[in-house]
Amino acid sequence: MSKLTRRSILKSGGVAASTLLLPRFAIAQGDNRPSVTIAVQKVTNSNVLDVLREQSNVGERVFFSSIWEGLISKNWRGNLEAVPGLATEWRRIDDQTVEVKLRQGVKFHNGDELTADDIVFTFSRERMFGETEAKNRSTIKAFEKIPTPRPGKELPPDVPAVARRIWPDLVRVDAVDKYTVRFYNATPDVTIEGRLSRYGSDIMNRRAWDESASYLDWARKPVTTGPYKVVELKPDVSLTLEAHDEYWGGRPPLKRIRFLEVPEVASRINGLLSGEYQFACDIPPDQIAGIEKNAAFEVQGGTILNHRLTVFDKNHAQLANPLVRRAFTHAIDRQAIVDSLWAGRTRVPKGLQWEFYGDMFNADWSVPAYDPKLAQDLLKQANYKGDPIPYRLLNNYYTNQVATAQILVEMWKSVGLNVQIETKENWSQIMERGPARAVRDWSNSAAFNDPVSSLVAQHGPNGQQQQIGEWTNVELNKLSEFLETSTDRPARKKAFRRMLEIAEREDPAYTVLHQNATFTAKPKSIKWKASPAFAMDFRAGNFEA
């Protein structure tokens, strides 16, 4: 990757003020709203705009809050706390049932009014669950490669797999009247409201699905309620949105938004400084000071509810022994990575959890200690002979990904682990099952304020790791079911701690490296506030040029 130098940044400081003006697409006479181009590392991984297939950091950025909306939303301008979205209120009927009142007068992009019928369809077998059943803890296998949708409306296999990851026990949703629905669970669940607010529970228009010729046609231009509607998705190139002027939350401040794939950091920054882009995403911390030397620009952002992980495939010959995986975890000096690559702008967290879990948070937990001597002893006990262990790597899909991988490999080498980087082009190659799959990068988010939103959702029976066959643990799977169905909070917290002991210490599925952070550069002349998330908010009240 080419590196932006201090000289090139200072040289760009002479950009004429006119280049900072926002470009305008050909627009209707009388509409003088600006349009923006946002340079991103990647638009989507799956080349579709389905929230049940694009469960990714890059997907969150383009989806929320521009396209997709849920019944319960997040305060993107605050601390991501739950706020009314397409629902104005909700109440518990009992431990298994929640009733939701819809916001009236909400218009979809095609002009239809949002009604209970759209909610019922969104959570239907046809759209979400396929032939899967509630209250079934058997792992639903996901394809390692994203399948090509068939000519009709059959769901790609990964859609119901993700749906049951999000809603393991949802039986049905019934319409009570035009603006009221009830969610019925097969088991008690204290997290139903959290699941309603999470990524993947977002609402779609039934008529648009019915009128689409195929799943793929719909998935590349879904009709939703957000402030911007899809104009065109060019796979691996760009996504163009335009204002949905009947948006219930107020007229959008932008005429158009174009997310443009610009993989190289230096190209994103240079394009920003020249006026070609109005926003540049995924800025590494070591570039922030250079950008801000130009008084016309600023960088916003910080830590988010997402942790970077190293993930293990316990089927690999060298990783089958948990002692070897434990050695990996104790060979990592996490604070050194935070200090050297992140300039101290993030932190080493207390394992795969977040403080906003409230009383479910284990404040006295910690990641495995940096202890090279212990790592060496574990490898000796495991009788590891230095056989190569593949490390599949993408080229900076995550900020500082390659640099982090290089540091990790050296740390592992210092204790005797022979880890070999294998650069791959896409996630399908990273996930592909086989004897060469061993170590990879990942990140996990907390979709709502309970540990089932991350540890269970990502590493439990229908978490990605188990669905693609990387890792499983019988005790953890039983505890996952308990965590999802119990209403006894002290007992749930005890179960959660035991799950951390299994997944992070005894039989490592992953190891947490650091909390993730995201940084976005823009001209100071644009009045916009970054969210504490990958999502970018361009609704009324959060953008002014």
N, C-alpha and C positions, 0 to 999 in steps of 0.2 A: 504494500500500500504506500503510495506517495505521501509524503508528510508535508504539511503546510509549514513553511518556515516563518520566522519572525519578520524577515525581510519582505516576503511576499505579502504578509498581512499589512505591514506598514505601507507597502507600495499601493495596496488597494485602498488606503486611506484617502487617496485623492479622488475617489469616485464622486462624480458630480451629483449634486443634490437631486437632480431630476431623475437619476437612475433609481432613487429610493421610492419614487412614486409607484403606486400599485398599478400593474397593467390591467387593461380592460378588454375583455372579449367583445365580440360583436354582440351588442345587447339592444333590447328594445328601446326606442326613443323615450326619454323621460326617466329611465331607470339609471341613475348615476351611482349605484352601489359599486364598490370595487370588487375585483376578483383577485384571488391569490394563488400562487403556486408554492407547494410545500415539498421540499426535497427530502425524501425518506430513503432509508436503506432498502426497504422492501415494502410493497403495497400489501400483498397477501401471499401466503405460502401455497394455498390450494388453487389460486386463480378463480375463486368464486367468492361471493359475498354472503354466504350462509353462516350465521353465527354458530351453528352446530357443527360446521366443518372447519371453520377458521378460528380455532381456539388458540389464539396466539397473541403475542405482544404487538405485532404489527397490525393484526386484525383489530385489536382494541383501539389503536390510534385512528383508524379510518372509520370505524363503526360508531364510536361514542364520542360526543353525543350528536353526531351529524346525521346518521342513517337510522340506526336501530334504537328502540326505546322499550323499556319494560313497564310492568304495572307499578312496581316499586323502583324508584330511581336512586341514584347516588348524588350527593352534593359535590359535583365536580369542582366547584369553586371554594369548597370548604375542606372538610376532612373525610370525605367519602361516606359520610353518615347517610342512612336511609332517609329518603324524602319521597313524598307523593310524586308519582309519574303519571302513567296512563290511568292509574287508580287514584282516587281522592281519599279513600279510607279502606281499612281492612280490619277484620275482627276474628277472633278465635271462636269457633262454635264448640270445639272440644280438642283433645290432643291430636286428632287426626284430620281435622276439618278447619279450613279458613275460608271466610267469605270476603269477597272483594267488590267494592263499588267502583264502577268505571267513571272516568271523567267524561262528561257529555259534550258533544259538539266537536270532538276530535276528528280531523279529516286525514285520511290516507293520501298518499301521493296521487292516486287516481281519482280522488274526489269522494270516495265512499266514506260514510261515517263509521267510526269505530263502534262496534256493538259486541255483545256477549258472544255472538256467533263466531267472530274472529278469534276470541280468546279460546273458546272450546276447540276450534280447528287447530290453532297454534299448538295445543297440547294433545293433539289426537294421534292415533296410530298412523294415519296416512301421512302426517307431516313429521312426527317426532319419534314414535316408539316402535313402529313396524310390528313385528311378531314377538317382541320381547315382553316379558311379564313382570309385574310388580312383585315385590317381596321374593326375589330370587337372587341369591348372592353368588350364583355361579358366574364366573368371568365370561363376559361377552368378548370374543376375539375380534380385534380390529385388524384391518389389512395394514401391512407395513407400507404398501404403496397406495396412494390415493387412487381409487378406481375411477375409470371413465364412466360417467353416468349412462345408463341405458336409454334407449330412445323414448321410453315412456316416463312415468312419474315414480318408478320404483326408487326407493331411498337408497343411496349409497350405504354400504354396511357400516361405515364409520358414524353415520348420523344417529341411528338408534344406540350405538355403543356409547357415544357421548351423552345422548339423552338420558340413558340409565345411569351414567356417571353423575349427572346433575340431579335426576329425579329417580332414585332407585325404587321407591315404593309408591309413586303416584299411580292411583288406579284410574281416575277420570276427573274431568272438569265438567260441571253441569251449569247450564244457564238457568238462573232463577227468574230473571226477567231481562229486558233489553239491555240494562246497564248493571246487572249484578251476576256474578258467577261464584260458584263454590268449588274449592279444590278438596278432593277426597284422597287421603293417604291410606295405604293398607296397614300401616303401623303408626304408633305414636311418633311424632317428630317435632322437636322444639325448634327446628330450623326452617320450617316451611316458608316463613316470611323472608328469611335470608336467601333461600333458594329462588324466591320470586324476584329478588333484586339482583341476582347474579347473571353474569355473562352467559347467554345461551337460553334464558327464559324470556327473550324479547319477542314482541308481538308482530305478526305479519297479517297481510290482507288475504282473506280467503278467496275472493273473486279473482285476484291476480294469479294465485296458484292454479285455480281451475282453468283459467284462460291461457296459461302458458303451454306451449307445445311439448315441453320436456322439463325435467328437473333442472338441467343445465341452463336452459333459457331463463327459467325463473331465478336460479341461483346467481346469475350474472347481472340481474336487474330486479332485485326484490322490491316489492311495493310495501313500504312501511309508513310510519307516522313522523319520522324525524324532520328536523328543520331543513334538510337538504335531501334531494332525490337523485338517484343515479342517472347520469346521462350516458356514460360509456365506461366500461372496464376493458382496458387493453392488457391482456395477460402479460405479466413480466415487464410492463412499461408504465402504465398510468391508470388512474381512476379519476374521472371527472364527475363532479356533483354540481347541481344548480339549486337555487333557493326554492323551497316549498312555501309559497307565500301565504298559504292557508294554515300554516303551522299554529297549533294551539298556544304555543308559548310566545307568540309575537313574531312579527315579520323578521326574517333573518337579515343580518347586516351585510352579508356578502351576496353578490350575484352568483358567483361560481367559485368552486374550490377544485384545484387540480393537485392530486398527490402524484408526484413523479418519482420513479425509481432512479436513484443516483447512488450506486453502491459505495463509491469511494468517498471517504470523509473529506479529503482535500477538495474534491469537486463540489461537494455540497457547500463547503465554506466559501470557496471562490465564487460560486454562483450566487450565493447570498450577498457577498460583498460587492459584486458587480451589478446587482439589481435584478438578476435573472430569476431568483427565488425570493420570496418574502419570508419564508421560514426554512430553517435547516435543522433536521432532527438528529438525534443520537450523536451529539457532540461529545467527544472524549474530554475528560477534565483537563488534560494537558493542553488543550487547544483554547480553553475558555479565556485565559488571560490575553492571549494573542488577539482574539476577536475583539475583546473589549478595549484594546488599545485604540481602536477606531471609535471615537466618541459617538458615532452615529448608531452603534450597535450594542446589543446587550444579550446575555445568555440567561435564561430562566430555567428553573427546575431544581431537583434534589432527589432525596430518597423516596421510594414508592413502596406500596404493599406487594413486593415481589422480591424473591431471593434467588440468587444464582447458585446453581448446584453442579456438582459432578455426580453422574449417575452410573451405576454398575449393572452389568448383565451377569448374573450369578451362574448362568449356563456355560460361560466361557471356561475353558479348561483351567486357566490360571486363577480364575476368580471364584471357582466353586467353593473353595475353602474360605470361610468368612474371616479367618485370620489375615489373609492377604488383603481383603477389602479394608479391614481395620487398619492395616499398615498404611494404605493409601491415605486414610483420614488423619492419621497422626503425623504424617510426613509433611503436611501443609501448614505453612506459616501464613495464616489468613491475614493477620494484621499487616504483614509486609506487603501483601498484594494491595490492600486498601491504601496503604501509605504511598506505595510507589506508582500505582496505576490510577488511583482515584484521588490523589492529593488530599486524602483525609475527608473527602466529601461524602463518604458513606461509612458503614460500620460493619463489624462482625456481629451478627445477631445471636440470640439464644436458641439456635436450632431452627427447625421449620415451624415457627410460630411468630405471632405478632402481639404486641401489647394490647391492641384493640380487641383481643379476645376477652378482655376483662377478667372475670374470676376464673376463666379456663386457662389463663396464661400461667405457665410454670416459670416464675421469675428466677428460681435457683438453678434452672437448667443451663447447660452450656454446650457448645460444639466440642468435638474431641480435641483435647489439648495438643498443641504442637510439641511433639516429643519424638525426635528422630531416633533416639536410642530404643524406645519402646517399639517404634516401627520396625527397626532392624531385628529386634528380638522376636516380634510376631512373624516376620518372614522366615526366620530361622526355625521357629516352631512349626511353621507350615511346610517346611522343607522346599521352599521356593528356590529354584536353581537359576533364575535369571532369564527364563524364557520370555520372548517378546509378548507384550500385551498391547493390542491396537487401541488407539484413541482417535475415534472418528470426529472430524472437526469441520465446521463451516467457516467461511472467510468473513469474520466479523459480523455475523448475523446479530450477535450481542455486542454491545460496546466493549472494546478492549478484549474481544474474545481470543484473537490469535496471540496477543501479548500475554494474556493470562495463561493460555495453554502452554506457551513456551516456558513460562516461569514454573508452572506446575510440573512439567516434565523434568526440569532440572531438580526441583525439590524431591520428586520421586526417585530420580536417578541417584541422588545423594544418599538414599537409604538402601539402594540396591534394586529398585524396581525398574525394569527395562520396558518403558512405555514408548511406543512408536506412533507418532502423529500420522494419520491418514486423512488428507484433505478431501472433502466431498462437496458436490455441487448443490445438493438440496436435502431436505429432510427425509425424503423417501430413501435415499442412499444411507443416511445416518441410521434410520430405523430398520433397515433390511435385516431380516433374521438370518443367522448363520454363524459358523464357528469363528468368524472374524469380528463379530460384534462383541465389544467388551466394555469400553468406557466412552462416554459422550457427555456433552454439555446439555444443560437444560435450565429452565427457571420455573419457579412455582409462585403463583399469586394466591392471596387470600381473598376469595370472592365475596365473603361476608364474615361477620365477626364470630366464627366458631371453627374449631379445628377440622370439622368434617369438610369444610370448604377447600382445604388444601391437602392435609395428610391423607385423609380418606379418599377425597376426590381424585388425587393424582397417584397415590401409591396403594390404595385399598383394592378390593376385589375387581372393581371396574375402573380403577385408575389406569392411566396410560401404560405405566410400567407392566402391569399384569396383563392388560389387554394385548400388548405386543409380545408378551412372553419373556420379558427380561428378568423378572423377579417375582417371587411369591413367598408368603409365610403364613402358615395355618393359624398360628395364634393371633397374628395381627389382623387377619381376615375376620376372625371371630370377634375381636375387639372392635373392628370397624362397624360390624352390625350392631353391637351394643351401643356404640357412640351415636349411631344414627337413629336408634329406636328408644333409648332410655330417656326418661324425663328427670332422673335423679342427677342433679348437677355435680355434687361431690363425687359420686361414683363415676360419672362421665369424665371428670378431671383425672381421677386415678387411672382410668382406662387409657386416656390420652397420654399420660406420662409413660405408661408401660409401652405404648406404641412408639413413642420417641426412643425408648431404650432399645427396642427391637430394631427399628429402621435406621437408627443413627449409631448404635453401639454394638449390639450383639450380632446382627445379621444385616450389615449395612446395605440398604437399597440405594442410598445416595449419601453425599455429604454436602452440607451448606458451606459455600465459600464466603459470601458476603450479601448484605442487602443490596438490591439493585437500585440504581439511580438513573434518571434520564434527564438530559439537558437539551434545550431547544434555543437556537439563536435566531434573532430577528432584529429589524431596525427599531430603535427607540421610538420612532415616530408612530409606530403601530401600537395602539393602546390595547393590549391583550395580556391576560394572565394565564400562566401555565397551571394545569391541574396537578395534584400529587399522584399522577398516574401516567400511563402511556397515552391515554385518551386526550384529545384536543377539543376544547369547547369553543365553538364559533356561533353560539346563540346570541340573541339580543342581550346586551348588557355586558358582554365579555369581548367585544371587538369594536375598535374605533380607529379609523385611519385619519 
